[in-house]
């Protein structure tokens, strides 16, 4: 009777530990960190692999900025001195130009970023 | 002067707006317009609340007027890009990006009733 109750008590624990051991840890998506400062993005281009998930992180070093890739449906906006991020998985290869999407002054229209997506 | 501006000086006649003509584009244009153009043209592009609009020489035109609306989309883009020097209209190339300027062109084609967007905040203090 003692043995039976002992086995019953350890079964769930064994099952739990076995499922934990079998679980494959998922790799964290790479973080692509971009700093926006009037009137540039640093870096101003990055290369990603198609199908590989990433997190695009936009940090504003001065006033509010944004980064919009109209073709990809991405628009990240970071308030003054703040950071914003979006998960993104490229589904098609090519070069995509992003632009600042929050008016930030006289050189706003020059702020561009190129996302290269390769196979 | 009208003919000269429309047929000679203002270029870009054949350029087409690459953005879809829909509510989202018009809303983008209204927002971009409010940042950079509203100081002289009002939020509605019809000079509402702009205290000096009538006193400029030449006066700031109503962007809903037949003369302005007669420009093609490409010519409106060109005017926003490069300005019209003698009139006081500055060029906005590099100040606004191409998408924003094209969205402003879309907004200009779908202007709200005069006065419906209120006055620019900068003149209300």
gemmi code that builds the backbone of each chain (N, CA, C; Angstrom):
import gemmi

chains = {
    "A": [
        ("UNK", (0.833, -1.208, 0.000), (0.000, 0.000, 0.000), (0.866, 1.256, 0.000)),
        ("UNK", (1.918, 1.173, 0.842), (2.850, 2.309, 0.902), (3.523, 2.543, -0.448)),
        ("UNK", (3.961, 1.388, -1.035), (4.650, 1.463, -2.323), (3.731, 2.062, -3.384)),
        ("UNK", (2.413, 1.628, -3.351), (1.469, 2.110, -4.360), (1.312, 3.622, -4.267)),
        ("UNK", (1.146, 4.107, -3.026), (0.952, 5.555, -2.878), (2.225, 6.319, -3.235)),
        ("UNK", (3.378, 5.673, -2.949), (4.644, 6.329, -3.322), (4.741, 6.489, -4.837)),
        ("UNK", (4.397, 5.375, -5.560), (4.480, 5.427, -7.026), (3.508, 6.460, -7.600)),
        ("UNK", (2.298, 6.488, -7.018), (1.299, 7.458, -7.492), (1.789, 8.890, -7.298)),
        ("UNK", (2.508, 9.107, -6.197), (2.940, 10.476, -5.900), (4.093, 10.915, -6.802)),
        ("UNK", (4.936, 9.954, -7.206), (6.087, 10.401, -8.024), (5.777, 10.411, -9.520)),
        ("UNK", (4.687, 9.713, -9.933), (4.376, 9.670, -11.371), (4.220, 11.055, -12.008)),
        ("UNK", (3.374, 11.910, -11.413), (3.231, 13.238, -12.042), (4.563, 13.968, -12.115)),
        ("UNK", (5.381, 13.813, -11.062), (6.675, 14.498, -11.060), (7.566, 13.987, -12.179)),
        ("UNK", (7.533, 12.660, -12.364), (8.351, 12.079, -13.432), (7.889, 12.551, -14.805)),
        ("UNK", (6.558, 12.562, -14.979), (6.008, 13.008, -16.262), (6.405, 14.450, -16.554)),
        ("UNK", (6.310, 15.277, -15.503), (6.618, 16.698, -15.657), (8.086, 16.890, -16.039)),
        ("UNK", (8.955, 16.174, -15.275), (10.387, 16.372, -15.547), (10.737, 15.854, -16.931)),
        ("UNK", (10.088, 14.747, -17.369), (10.393, 14.217, -18.683), (9.956, 15.192, -19.763)),
        ("UNK", (8.783, 15.871, -19.583), (8.344, 16.814, -20.614), (9.241, 18.046, -20.649)),
        ("UNK", (9.734, 18.435, -19.472), (10.639, 19.584, -19.430), (11.945, 19.255, -20.144)),
        ("UNK", (12.429, 18.011, -19.884), (13.692, 17.617, -20.507), (13.580, 17.511, -22.017)),
        ("UNK", (12.399, 17.049, -22.497), (12.224, 16.871, -23.934), (11.996, 18.188, -24.676)),
        ("UNK", (11.566, 19.255, -23.947), (11.253, 20.516, -24.619), (12.528, 21.132, -25.189)),
        ("UNK", (12.445, 21.528, -26.465), (13.614, 22.167, -27.085), (13.499, 23.670, -26.864)),
        ("UNK", (14.525, 24.275, -26.299), (14.427, 25.714, -26.081), (14.345, 26.464, -27.414)),
        ("UNK", (13.386, 27.381, -27.508), (13.227, 28.150, -28.741), (14.274, 29.263, -28.769)),
        ("UNK", (14.980, 29.430, -29.892), (15.955, 30.524, -29.947), (15.242, 31.866, -29.916)),
        ("UNK", (15.814, 32.785, -29.193), (15.230, 34.134, -29.122), (15.477, 34.839, -30.451)),
        ("UNK", (14.474, 35.538, -30.973), (14.725, 36.255, -32.216), (15.798, 37.321, -32.021)),
        ("UNK", (16.600, 37.495, -33.047), (17.666, 38.502, -32.992), (17.040, 39.893, -32.864)),
        ("UNK", (17.700, 40.750, -32.101), (17.206, 42.122, -31.937), (18.011, 43.041, -32.857)),
        ("UNK", (17.308, 43.741, -33.696), (17.954, 44.688, -34.608), (17.764, 46.073, -34.007)),
        ("UNK", (18.831, 46.604, -33.452), (18.705, 47.870, -32.722), (19.118, 49.045, -33.603)),
        ("UNK", (18.225, 50.000, -33.703), (18.436, 51.165, -34.571), (18.233, 52.423, -33.728)),
        ("UNK", (19.175, 53.337, -33.840), (19.031, 54.603, -33.119), (18.672, 55.699, -34.107)),
        ("UNK", (17.652, 56.465, -33.757), (17.242, 57.594, -34.600), (17.627, 58.884, -33.900)),
        ("UNK", (18.299, 59.726, -34.656), (18.677, 61.035, -34.127), (18.615, 62.008, -35.292)),
        ("UNK", (18.104, 63.200, -35.033), (17.934, 64.119, -36.164), (19.226, 64.275, -36.954)),
        ("UNK", (19.361, 63.933, -38.179), (18.406, 63.430, -39.138), (18.974, 62.174, -39.780)),
        ("UNK", (19.342, 61.200, -38.935), (19.903, 59.935, -39.436), (19.412, 58.751, -38.596)),
        ("UNK", (19.505, 57.588, -39.210), (19.334, 56.329, -38.481), (20.721, 55.696, -38.379)),
        ("UNK", (21.041, 55.137, -37.221), (22.318, 54.437, -37.049), (22.054, 53.036, -36.485)),
        ("UNK", (22.450, 51.981, -37.215), (22.959, 51.993, -38.578), (21.876, 52.453, -39.540)),
        ("UNK", (22.272, 52.679, -40.810), (21.243, 53.115, -41.763), (20.851, 52.002, -42.725)),
        ("UNK", (21.384, 50.791, -42.484), (20.934, 49.631, -43.256), (21.266, 48.355, -42.490)),
        ("UNK", (20.516, 47.312, -42.780), (20.769, 46.029, -42.128), (20.327, 44.924, -43.080)),
        ("UNK", (20.974, 43.755, -42.953), (20.605, 42.627, -43.820), (19.970, 41.529, -42.981)),
        ("UNK", (18.819, 41.071, -43.418), (18.092, 40.005, -42.715), (17.897, 38.824, -43.647)),
        ("UNK", (17.637, 37.652, -43.017), (17.375, 36.460, -43.826), (15.868, 36.257, -43.931)),
        ("UNK", (15.426, 35.904, -45.126), (14.000, 35.649, -45.301), (13.554, 34.497, -44.395)),
        ("UNK", (12.446, 34.682, -43.718), (11.898, 33.640, -42.857), (12.461, 33.619, -41.448)),
        ("UNK", (13.482, 34.407, -41.191), (14.095, 34.408, -39.854), (13.519, 35.542, -39.016)),
        ("UNK", (12.814, 35.198, -37.948), (12.173, 36.257, -37.158), (13.177, 37.144, -36.420)),
        ("UNK", (12.878, 38.405, -36.346), (13.717, 39.361, -35.604), (12.795, 40.293, -34.828)),
        ("UNK", (13.399, 41.066, -33.962), (12.664, 42.151, -33.315), (13.355, 43.444, -33.733)),
        ("UNK", (12.613, 44.339, -34.346), (13.195, 45.625, -34.725), (12.978, 46.595, -33.568)),
        ("UNK", (14.089, 47.122, -33.074), (14.029, 48.021, -31.920), (14.447, 49.416, -32.374)),
        ("UNK", (13.593, 50.383, -32.153), (13.918, 51.760, -32.539), (14.066, 52.602, -31.276)),
        ("UNK", (15.241, 53.196, -31.157), (15.481, 54.064, -30.002), (15.623, 55.498, -30.487)),
        ("UNK", (14.930, 56.405, -29.838), (15.077, 57.813, -30.185), (16.106, 58.452, -29.253)),
        ("UNK", (17.104, 59.107, -29.854), (18.146, 59.750, -29.037), (17.850, 61.228, -28.817)),
        ("UNK", (16.796, 61.731, -29.443), (16.442, 63.139, -29.181), (14.916, 63.303, -29.219)),
        ("UNK", (14.401, 63.832, -30.308), (12.953, 64.076, -30.385), (12.234, 62.804, -30.830)),
        ("UNK", (10.915, 62.881, -30.953), (10.156, 61.710, -31.414), (10.511, 61.379, -32.862)),
        ("UNK", (10.646, 60.084, -33.121), (10.938, 59.620, -34.479), (10.069, 58.399, -34.769)),
        ("UNK", (10.050, 58.033, -36.033), (9.358, 56.811, -36.435), (10.163, 56.126, -37.514)),
        ("UNK", (9.824, 54.880, -37.781), (10.456, 54.170, -38.900), (9.357, 53.374, -39.589)),
        ("UNK", (9.062, 53.794, -40.814), (7.965, 53.166, -41.540), (8.467, 52.501, -42.817)),
        ("UNK", (8.070, 51.232, -42.985), (8.277, 50.531, -44.258), (6.866, 50.302, -44.800)),
        ("UNK", (6.439, 51.226, -45.637), (5.056, 51.169, -46.128), (4.777, 49.833, -46.817)),
        ("UNK", (5.755, 49.376, -47.608), (5.581, 48.147, -48.384), (5.442, 46.914, -47.499)),
        ("UNK", (6.018, 46.981, -46.299), (5.994, 45.828, -45.401), (4.941, 45.964, -44.300)),
        ("UNK", (4.255, 47.091, -44.278), (3.229, 47.308, -43.260), (3.797, 47.514, -41.872)),
        ("UNK", (5.009, 48.060, -41.797), (5.646, 48.303, -40.492), (5.697, 49.801, -40.236)),
        ("UNK", (5.281, 50.204, -39.050), (5.445, 51.608, -38.653), (5.709, 51.644, -37.152)),
        ("UNK", (6.983, 51.871, -36.787), (7.366, 51.906, -35.370), (7.520, 53.374, -34.986)),
        ("UNK", (6.959, 53.759, -33.870), (7.111, 55.143, -33.431), (7.696, 55.170, -32.028)),
        ("UNK", (8.784, 55.912, -31.870), (9.433, 56.025, -30.556), (9.343, 57.481, -30.108)),
        ("UNK", (8.762, 57.691, -28.957), (8.653, 59.045, -28.414), (10.020, 59.599, -28.040)),
        ("UNK", (10.024, 60.872, -27.695), (11.260, 61.573, -27.329), (12.066, 60.773, -26.300)),
        ("UNK", (13.296, 60.354, -26.679), (14.185, 59.623, -25.768), (13.717, 58.232, -25.399)),
        ("UNK", (12.731, 57.704, -26.105), (12.190, 56.385, -25.734), (12.520, 55.319, -26.774)),
        ("UNK", (12.129, 54.093, -26.447), (12.388, 52.952, -27.314), (11.076, 52.253, -27.629)),
        ("UNK", (10.967, 51.791, -28.867), (9.784, 51.005, -29.251), (10.261, 49.826, -30.079)),
        ("UNK", (9.509, 48.743, -30.072), (9.943, 47.584, -30.841), (8.767, 46.835, -31.444)),
        ("UNK", (9.052, 46.152, -32.547), (8.041, 45.300, -33.172), (8.700, 44.004, -33.645)),
        ("UNK", (7.997, 42.885, -33.489), (8.509, 41.638, -34.054), (8.274, 41.646, -35.566)),
        ("UNK", (9.181, 41.040, -36.298), (9.036, 41.046, -37.752), (9.709, 39.807, -38.339)),
        ("UNK", (8.992, 39.153, -39.246), (9.581, 38.036, -39.992), (9.491, 38.367, -41.474)),
        ("UNK", (10.640, 38.589, -42.116), (10.592, 38.911, -43.546), (10.068, 37.736, -44.357)),
        ("UNK", (9.145, 37.996, -45.243), (8.582, 36.906, -46.055), (8.974, 37.009, -47.520)),
        ("UNK", (9.581, 38.140, -47.896), (10.052, 38.213, -49.290), (11.410, 38.885, -49.339)),
        ("UNK", (12.219, 38.440, -50.298), (13.567, 39.003, -50.440), (13.509, 40.313, -51.226)),
        ("UNK", (14.488, 41.150, -50.980), (14.562, 42.428, -51.709), (15.096, 43.516, -50.809)),
        ("UNK", (15.160, 44.720, -51.363), (15.592, 45.894, -50.602), (14.374, 46.759, -50.317)),
        ("UNK", (14.209, 47.121, -49.059), (13.035, 47.904, -48.662), (13.515, 49.177, -47.959)),
        ("UNK", (13.021, 50.295, -48.429), (13.458, 51.570, -47.845), (12.432, 52.044, -46.821)),
        ("UNK", (12.941, 52.312, -45.624), (12.096, 52.853, -44.571), (12.388, 54.334, -44.386)),
        ("UNK", (11.418, 55.046, -43.872), (11.575, 56.493, -43.703), (11.055, 56.902, -42.338)),
        ("UNK", (11.564, 58.014, -41.846), (11.056, 58.511, -40.569), (9.588, 58.879, -40.754)),
        ("UNK", (8.750, 58.437, -39.840), (7.313, 58.648, -40.003), (6.745, 59.651, -38.999)),
        ("UNK", (7.640, 60.284, -38.233), (7.165, 61.324, -37.306), (7.943, 62.598, -37.638)),
        ("UNK", (7.238, 63.639, -38.017), (7.923, 64.853, -38.455), (8.856, 65.346, -37.347)),
        ("UNK", (10.162, 65.509, -37.718), (11.136, 65.822, -36.670), (12.000, 67.042, -36.993)),
        ("UNK", (11.675, 67.756, -38.077), (12.411, 68.981, -38.371), (12.850, 69.067, -39.818)),
        ("UNK", (13.775, 69.985, -40.073), (14.089, 70.357, -41.459), (14.707, 69.244, -42.303)),
        ("UNK", (15.343, 68.250, -41.683), (15.942, 67.168, -42.471), (15.147, 65.882, -42.376)),
        ("UNK", (13.949, 65.970, -41.869), (13.094, 64.788, -41.679), (12.985, 63.937, -42.939)),
        ("UNK", (12.794, 64.605, -44.082), (12.591, 63.880, -45.335), (13.819, 63.126, -45.812)),
        ("UNK", (14.983, 63.419, -45.237), (16.214, 62.732, -45.643), (16.458, 61.464, -44.824)),
        ("UNK", (15.715, 61.274, -43.753), (15.984, 60.135, -42.858), (15.496, 58.835, -43.481)),
        ("UNK", (16.454, 58.054, -43.946), (16.092, 56.803, -44.611), (16.870, 55.629, -44.048)),
        ("UNK", (16.287, 54.457, -44.170), (16.896, 53.227, -43.663), (16.601, 52.137, -44.680)),
        ("UNK", (17.624, 51.329, -44.998), (17.389, 50.263, -45.990), (17.479, 48.888, -45.327)),
        ("UNK", (16.452, 48.121, -45.547), (16.389, 46.738, -45.049), (16.640, 45.813, -46.231)),
        ("UNK", (17.758, 45.089, -46.192), (18.048, 44.123, -47.252), (17.557, 42.755, -46.751)),
        ("UNK", (16.712, 42.118, -47.493), (16.273, 40.772, -47.113), (16.820, 39.793, -48.157)),
        ("UNK", (17.619, 38.822, -47.659), (18.245, 37.859, -48.578), (17.686, 36.457, -48.323)),
        ("UNK", (17.863, 35.573, -49.319), (17.369, 34.189, -49.210), (18.234, 33.391, -48.233)),
    ],
    "B": [
        ("UNK", (-0.192, 84.760, -66.761), (0.635, 84.110, -65.727), (0.140, 82.687, -65.442)),
        ("UNK", (-1.212, 82.557, -65.438), (-1.803, 81.242, -65.187), (-1.261, 80.222, -66.185)),
        ("UNK", (-1.310, 80.605, -67.470), (-0.876, 79.671, -68.520), (0.608, 79.357, -68.375)),
        ("UNK", (1.405, 80.375, -68.080), (2.846, 80.154, -67.950), (3.137, 79.190, -66.808)),
        ("UNK", (2.470, 79.395, -65.666), (2.713, 78.516, -64.518), (2.269, 77.083, -64.827)),
        ("UNK", (1.085, 76.976, -65.390), (0.525, 75.639, -65.593), (1.199, 74.864, -66.718)),
        ("UNK", (1.708, 75.601, -67.705), (2.227, 74.889, -68.884), (3.732, 74.970, -69.048)),
        ("UNK", (4.388, 75.924, -68.361), (5.836, 76.085, -68.566), (6.626, 75.907, -67.274)),
        ("UNK", (6.340, 76.732, -66.291), (7.197, 76.779, -65.102), (7.048, 75.547, -64.207)),
        ("UNK", (5.840, 75.149, -63.981), (5.606, 74.037, -63.042), (5.711, 72.714, -63.794)),
        ("UNK", (6.689, 71.924, -63.403), (6.969, 70.686, -64.146), (6.315, 69.482, -63.462)),
        ("UNK", (6.684, 68.325, -63.936), (6.179, 67.084, -63.322), (4.783, 66.695, -63.763)),
        ("UNK", (4.333, 67.293, -64.859), (2.936, 67.102, -65.290), (2.528, 65.634, -65.431)),
        ("UNK", (3.436, 64.810, -65.921), (3.029, 63.434, -66.225), (3.237, 62.457, -65.051)),
        ("UNK", (3.805, 62.943, -63.955), (4.021, 62.032, -62.821), (2.697, 61.589, -62.205)),
        ("UNK", (2.625, 60.326, -61.848), (1.406, 59.780, -61.235), (1.647, 59.528, -59.743)),
        ("UNK", (0.631, 59.732, -58.966), (0.729, 59.454, -57.533), (0.825, 57.942, -57.318)),
        ("UNK", (1.926, 57.453, -56.742), (2.070, 55.997, -56.568), (1.254, 55.434, -55.403)),
        ("UNK", (0.734, 56.317, -54.562), (0.002, 55.840, -53.379), (-1.460, 55.578, -53.730)),
        ("UNK", (-2.068, 54.616, -53.036), (-3.491, 54.355, -53.304), (-4.345, 55.546, -52.860)),
        ("UNK", (-5.354, 55.837, -53.623), (-6.225, 56.966, -53.299), (-7.308, 56.469, -52.332)),
        ("UNK", (-6.944, 56.340, -51.070), (-7.921, 55.829, -50.107), (-7.873, 56.646, -48.803)),
        ("UNK", (-8.722, 56.281, -47.874), (-8.859, 57.070, -46.641), (-7.555, 57.128, -45.847)),
        ("UNK", (-6.793, 56.022, -45.849), (-5.539, 55.997, -45.074), (-4.524, 56.974, -45.667)),
        ("UNK", (-4.428, 57.007, -46.988), (-3.488, 57.929, -47.632), (-3.900, 59.373, -47.356)),
        ("UNK", (-5.188, 59.647, -47.440), (-5.669, 61.017, -47.205), (-5.397, 61.428, -45.750)),
        ("UNK", (-5.597, 60.489, -44.826), (-5.313, 60.787, -43.410), (-3.819, 61.052, -43.206)),
        ("UNK", (-2.965, 60.267, -43.872), (-1.510, 60.509, -43.789), (-1.195, 61.906, -44.326)),
        ("UNK", (-1.831, 62.254, -45.429), (-1.586, 63.560, -46.033), (-2.036, 64.691, -45.134)),
        ("UNK", (-3.174, 64.503, -44.501), (-3.674, 65.549, -43.590), (-2.693, 65.745, -42.436)),
        ("UNK", (-2.149, 64.626, -41.934), (-1.200, 64.737, -40.823), (0.089, 65.445, -41.269)),
        ("UNK", (0.643, 65.013, -42.401), (1.884, 65.641, -42.887), (1.643, 67.126, -43.170)),
        ("UNK", (0.500, 67.428, -43.747), (0.161, 68.823, -44.058), (0.114, 69.651, -42.774)),
        ("UNK", (-0.408, 69.041, -41.707), (-0.559, 69.785, -40.449), (0.796, 70.120, -39.824)),
        ("UNK", (1.841, 69.331, -40.145), (3.158, 69.604, -39.560), (3.864, 70.747, -40.265)),
        ("UNK", (3.783, 70.774, -41.576), (4.687, 71.652, -42.308), (3.970, 72.721, -43.135)),
        ("UNK", (2.764, 72.483, -43.528), (2.093, 73.391, -44.472), (1.069, 74.281, -43.791)),
        ("UNK", (0.560, 73.824, -42.643), (-0.575, 74.506, -42.016), (-0.243, 75.919, -41.542)),
        ("UNK", (1.038, 76.189, -41.283), (1.398, 77.529, -40.795), (0.972, 78.601, -41.789)),
        ("UNK", (1.063, 78.314, -43.072), (0.667, 79.295, -44.095), (-0.687, 78.989, -44.723)),
        ("UNK", (-1.037, 77.705, -44.798), (-2.254, 77.337, -45.530), (-3.426, 76.972, -44.618)),
        ("UNK", (-3.198, 76.935, -43.312), (-4.258, 76.473, -42.407), (-4.363, 74.964, -42.451)),
        ("UNK", (-5.030, 74.389, -41.459), (-5.161, 72.930, -41.406), (-6.014, 72.398, -42.551)),
        ("UNK", (-6.897, 73.252, -43.049), (-7.818, 72.835, -44.105), (-7.337, 73.187, -45.504)),
        ("UNK", (-6.142, 73.754, -45.605), (-5.574, 74.203, -46.895), (-6.394, 75.331, -47.512)),
        ("UNK", (-7.219, 75.970, -46.696), (-8.069, 77.055, -47.197), (-7.876, 78.307, -46.335)),
        ("UNK", (-6.694, 78.383, -45.745), (-6.222, 79.573, -45.025), (-6.966, 79.878, -43.723)),
        ("UNK", (-7.776, 78.965, -43.251), (-8.525, 79.226, -42.023), (-7.580, 79.483, -40.850)),
        ("UNK", (-7.752, 80.642, -40.229), (-6.977, 80.979, -39.033), (-5.582, 81.498, -39.309)),
        ("UNK", (-5.199, 81.668, -40.576), (-3.852, 82.181, -40.891), (-3.936, 83.703, -40.984)),
        ("UNK", (-3.366, 84.408, -40.018), (-3.633, 85.836, -39.902), (-3.073, 86.690, -41.045)),
        ("UNK", (-2.034, 86.193, -41.713), (-1.392, 87.014, -42.746), (-1.745, 86.577, -44.172)),
        ("UNK", (-2.613, 85.586, -44.295), (-2.848, 84.986, -45.620), (-3.252, 86.011, -46.676)),
        ("UNK", (-4.092, 86.959, -46.270), (-4.587, 87.957, -47.238), (-3.547, 89.029, -47.515)),
        ("UNK", (-2.643, 89.226, -46.559), (-1.711, 90.359, -46.665), (-0.407, 90.000, -47.373)),
        ("UNK", (-0.220, 88.741, -47.659), (0.978, 88.349, -48.413), (0.842, 88.861, -49.848)),
        ("UNK", (1.982, 89.023, -50.509), (1.937, 89.465, -51.896), (2.754, 88.486, -52.753)),
        ("UNK", (2.098, 87.658, -53.548), (0.650, 87.528, -53.699), (0.033, 86.848, -52.474)),
        ("UNK", (-1.291, 87.018, -52.284), (-1.941, 86.375, -51.135), (-1.780, 84.856, -51.202)),
        ("UNK", (-1.820, 84.218, -50.032), (-1.733, 82.748, -50.006), (-2.976, 82.201, -50.719)),
        ("UNK", (-2.795, 81.367, -51.750), (-3.972, 80.891, -52.493), (-4.774, 79.864, -51.695)),
        ("UNK", (-6.048, 79.811, -51.987), (-6.867, 78.722, -51.444), (-6.510, 77.475, -52.247)),
        ("UNK", (-6.117, 76.424, -51.562), (-5.692, 75.242, -52.317), (-6.885, 74.455, -52.870)),
        ("UNK", (-8.079, 74.913, -52.490), (-9.289, 74.325, -53.076), (-9.684, 75.055, -54.359)),
        ("UNK", (-8.968, 76.131, -54.684), (-9.369, 76.951, -55.839), (-9.181, 76.188, -57.150)),
        ("UNK", (-9.901, 76.669, -58.161), (-9.822, 76.010, -59.477), (-8.407, 76.060, -60.021)),
        ("UNK", (-7.720, 77.184, -59.783), (-6.370, 77.336, -60.337), (-5.429, 76.270, -59.771)),
        ("UNK", (-5.501, 76.050, -58.483), (-4.620, 75.049, -57.862), (-5.059, 73.641, -58.251)),
        ("UNK", (-6.351, 73.413, -58.208), (-6.838, 72.063, -58.510), (-6.621, 71.685, -59.977)),
        ("UNK", (-6.362, 72.696, -60.827), (-6.122, 72.402, -62.245), (-4.745, 71.791, -62.486)),
        ("UNK", (-3.847, 71.917, -61.522), (-2.551, 71.257, -61.665), (-2.768, 69.745, -61.637)),
        ("UNK", (-1.906, 69.025, -62.351), (-1.959, 67.556, -62.252), (-1.353, 67.149, -60.896)),
        ("UNK", (-1.543, 65.907, -60.518), (-0.936, 65.412, -59.272), (0.580, 65.602, -59.304)),
        ("UNK", (1.177, 65.319, -60.461), (2.630, 65.447, -60.597), (3.083, 66.891, -60.421)),
        ("UNK", (2.299, 67.828, -60.936), (2.664, 69.243, -60.776), (2.528, 69.682, -59.315)),
        ("UNK", (1.503, 69.195, -58.644), (1.372, 69.532, -57.212), (2.576, 68.990, -56.442)),
        ("UNK", (2.982, 67.774, -56.777), (4.175, 67.192, -56.126), (5.390, 68.075, -56.408)),
        ("UNK", (5.533, 68.510, -57.638), (6.686, 69.336, -58.029), (6.674, 70.646, -57.239)),
        ("UNK", (5.497, 71.266, -57.125), (5.393, 72.538, -56.389), (5.783, 72.327, -54.925)),
        ("UNK", (5.330, 71.218, -54.342), (5.677, 70.962, -52.931), (7.172, 70.653, -52.814)),
        ("UNK", (7.723, 69.930, -53.768), (9.161, 69.610, -53.755), (10.025, 70.865, -53.871)),
        ("UNK", (9.721, 71.678, -54.858), (10.650, 72.762, -55.214), (10.143, 74.163, -54.875)),
        ("UNK", (8.889, 74.283, -54.546), (8.341, 75.593, -54.218), (8.119, 76.458, -55.452)),
        ("UNK", (7.557, 77.636, -55.227), (7.407, 78.622, -56.300), (8.059, 79.879, -55.763)),
        ("UNK", (9.282, 80.088, -56.178), (10.140, 81.066, -55.510), (9.525, 82.463, -55.320)),
        ("UNK", (9.018, 83.100, -56.373), (8.569, 84.476, -56.148), (7.354, 84.591, -55.229)),
        ("UNK", (6.635, 83.494, -55.059), (5.388, 83.579, -54.296), (5.600, 83.446, -52.791)),
        ("UNK", (6.768, 82.970, -52.380), (6.980, 82.714, -50.952), (6.767, 81.258, -50.594)),
        ("UNK", (6.295, 80.465, -51.543), (6.098, 79.030, -51.299), (7.459, 78.329, -51.310)),
        ("UNK", (7.894, 77.763, -50.156), (9.211, 77.110, -50.120), (9.148, 75.677, -50.632)),
        ("UNK", (10.282, 75.150, -51.044), (10.345, 73.738, -51.412), (10.438, 72.871, -50.167)),
        ("UNK", (9.886, 71.684, -50.239), (9.865, 70.798, -49.060), (10.650, 69.522, -49.265)),
        ("UNK", (11.357, 69.424, -50.405), (12.144, 68.209, -50.648), (13.169, 68.084, -49.519)),
        ("UNK", (13.333, 66.908, -48.968), (14.212, 66.618, -47.823), (13.623, 67.037, -46.473)),
        ("UNK", (12.680, 67.952, -46.508), (11.999, 68.273, -45.248), (10.910, 67.224, -45.027)),
        ("UNK", (10.205, 66.923, -46.110), (9.229, 65.838, -46.080), (9.718, 64.762, -47.042)),
        ("UNK", (9.360, 63.519, -46.776), (9.783, 62.475, -47.709), (8.748, 62.305, -48.830)),
        ("UNK", (9.136, 61.542, -49.839), (8.276, 61.407, -51.025), (6.882, 60.880, -50.686)),
        ("UNK", (6.825, 59.880, -49.812), (5.515, 59.324, -49.442), (4.637, 60.398, -48.808)),
        ("UNK", (5.255, 61.194, -47.933), (4.459, 62.237, -47.270), (3.954, 63.262, -48.281)),
        ("UNK", (4.829, 63.623, -49.220), (4.420, 64.632, -50.210), (3.309, 64.079, -51.106)),
        ("UNK", (3.454, 62.835, -51.521), (2.373, 62.249, -52.338), (1.078, 62.133, -51.531)),
        ("UNK", (1.210, 61.837, -50.246), (-0.021, 61.739, -49.437), (-0.665, 63.125, -49.281)),
        ("UNK", (0.168, 64.171, -49.253), (-0.378, 65.534, -49.203), (-1.141, 65.831, -50.500)),
        ("UNK", (-0.589, 65.375, -51.616), (-1.279, 65.574, -52.903), (-2.663, 64.913, -52.832)),
        ("UNK", (-2.709, 63.704, -52.273), (-4.008, 63.019, -52.141), (-4.953, 63.822, -51.247)),
        ("UNK", (-4.405, 64.356, -50.144), (-5.229, 65.174, -49.232), (-5.784, 66.399, -49.967)),
        ("UNK", (-4.944, 67.027, -50.799), (-5.383, 68.227, -51.525), (-6.530, 67.924, -52.488)),
        ("UNK", (-6.607, 66.690, -52.930), (-7.708, 66.296, -53.845), (-9.001, 65.995, -53.092)),
        ("UNK", (-8.881, 65.888, -51.776), (-10.080, 65.541, -50.982), (-10.168, 66.484, -49.787)),
        ("UNK", (-10.189, 67.774, -50.039), (-10.159, 68.734, -48.936), (-11.481, 68.756, -48.178)),
        ("UNK", (-11.386, 68.947, -46.879), (-12.608, 69.025, -46.068), (-13.237, 70.411, -46.246)),
        ("UNK", (-14.460, 70.611, -45.782), (-15.062, 71.951, -45.861), (-14.195, 72.981, -45.127)),
        ("UNK", (-14.158, 74.196, -45.664), (-13.333, 75.255, -45.058), (-13.719, 75.447, -43.595)),
        ("UNK", (-12.738, 75.515, -42.737), (-12.974, 75.767, -41.317), (-13.267, 74.532, -40.505)),
        ("UNK", (-13.475, 73.392, -41.153), (-13.905, 72.201, -40.406), (-12.794, 71.573, -39.558)),
        ("UNK", (-11.546, 71.936, -39.799), (-10.451, 71.342, -39.008), (-9.933, 72.303, -37.941)),
        ("UNK", (-10.589, 73.430, -37.795), (-10.144, 74.404, -36.788), (-8.976, 75.234, -37.294)),
        ("UNK", (-8.320, 75.908, -36.357), (-7.214, 76.802, -36.704), (-5.894, 76.206, -36.232)),
        ("UNK", (-4.784, 76.560, -36.878), (-3.484, 76.071, -36.385), (-3.258, 76.541, -34.951)),
        ("UNK", (-2.795, 75.621, -34.113), (-2.645, 75.918, -32.690), (-1.703, 77.104, -32.445)),
        ("UNK", (-0.713, 77.233, -33.328), (0.309, 78.277, -33.116), (-0.271, 79.690, -33.121)),
        ("UNK", (-1.448, 79.863, -33.717), (-2.031, 81.200, -33.783), (-3.097, 81.429, -32.718)),
        ("UNK", (-3.311, 80.437, -31.875), (-4.383, 80.587, -30.893), (-3.869, 81.006, -29.518)),
        ("UNK", (-2.541, 81.205, -29.401), (-2.002, 81.602, -28.091), (-1.909, 83.109, -27.971)),
    ],
}
model = gemmi.Model(1)
for chain_id, residues in chains.items():
    chain = gemmi.Chain(chain_id)
    for i, (resn, *xyz) in enumerate(residues, 1):
        res = gemmi.Residue()
        res.name, res.seqid = resn, gemmi.SeqId(i, " ")
        for name, pos in zip(("N", "CA", "C"), xyz):
            atom = gemmi.Atom()
            atom.name, atom.element = name, gemmi.Element(name[0])
            atom.pos, atom.b_iso = gemmi.Position(*pos), 0.0
            res.add_atom(atom)
        chain.add_residue(res)
    model.add_chain(chain)
structure = gemmi.Structure()
structure.add_model(model)
structure.setup_entities()
